[in-house]
Amino acid sequence: MECLVDQLDRITRDPAVMGGKACIRGMRVTVGMVVGQIGAGRSVDEILAEYPYLEREDVMQALRYAAWLAEEREVVLATA
């Protein structure tokens, strides 16, 4: 079975691009920006219309990457 990281071929990290943050295909579009847009209520189609150089699979991989990161780390949340 193929590892999830092997399936994320559109997610790149380069210290010379956006300070080494996870980006889409080496562009200056971070995974965080894409996931943040979804979290703000934007649809995939809206993101694709605003960023015509992105492809649907770019957005899907950004979401899978973010989900994978959330599962891999324990994040301490503030208590109410």
C-alpha positions as MATLAB code, in Angstrom:
seq = 'MECLVDQLDRITRDPAVMGGKACIRGMRVTVGMVVGQIGAGRSVDEILAEYPYLEREDVMQALRYAAWLAEEREVVLATA';
ca = [
       0.000    0.000    0.000;
       1.308    3.438   -0.947;
       2.122    5.836    1.881;
       0.098    9.072    2.013;
       3.255   11.168    1.763;
       4.043    9.467   -1.549;
       0.604   10.510   -2.832;
       1.210   14.189   -2.018;
       3.326   14.898   -5.079;
       1.919   18.421   -5.473;
       2.992   19.547   -2.007;
       6.503   20.977   -2.022;
       8.841   22.564    0.506;
      11.707   24.776   -0.568;
      13.565   27.118    1.792;
      13.752   29.640   -1.073;
       9.956   29.692   -1.585;
       7.711   31.187    1.099;
      10.303   30.538    3.785;
      10.089   26.775    3.409;
       6.359   26.514    4.110;
       4.443   23.735    2.389;
       3.393   25.068   -1.020;
       1.456   23.907   -4.033;
       3.740   22.703   -6.858;
       6.557   25.083   -5.915;
       4.369   28.139   -6.391;
       3.995   30.938   -3.895;
       0.664   29.478   -2.768;
       0.876   27.835    0.634;
      -1.113   24.893    1.875;
      -2.119   27.092    4.810;
      -3.622   29.680    2.480;
      -5.671   27.065    0.635;
      -6.866   25.335    3.802;
      -7.591   28.708    5.411;
      -9.813   29.638    2.466;
     -11.799   26.414    2.906;
     -12.050   27.086    6.636;
     -13.388   30.558    5.906;
     -16.261   29.020    3.963;
     -14.961   29.314    0.406;
     -15.780   26.428   -1.899;
     -13.196   24.599   -3.970;
     -14.767   26.090   -7.091;
     -14.450   29.614   -5.666;
     -10.770   29.038   -4.892;
     -10.160   27.672   -8.384;
     -11.892   30.680   -9.929;
      -9.800   33.108   -7.880;
      -6.536   31.235   -8.483;
      -6.864   29.922  -12.071;
      -3.355   28.429  -12.006;
      -4.478   25.971   -9.310;
      -6.090   22.659  -10.157;
      -8.719   20.755   -8.190;
      -6.150   18.100   -7.220;
      -3.934   20.852   -5.749;
      -6.717   21.793   -3.340;
      -7.510   18.162   -2.528;
      -3.875   17.399   -1.758;
      -3.604   20.516    0.415;
      -6.566   19.279    2.448;
      -5.152   15.752    2.712;
      -1.784   17.144    3.781;
      -3.372   19.329    6.459;
      -5.445   16.406    7.745;
      -2.350   14.220    7.867;
      -0.460   16.874    9.835;
      -3.324   17.224   12.287;
      -3.249   13.471   12.913;
       0.526   13.361   13.298;
       0.838   16.012   15.981;
      -0.784   16.632   19.259;
      -1.796   20.249   19.459;
      -2.423   21.741   22.890;
      -5.576   23.823   22.731;
      -6.544   26.552   25.157;
      -9.076   25.437   27.738;
     -12.302   27.338   28.203;
];
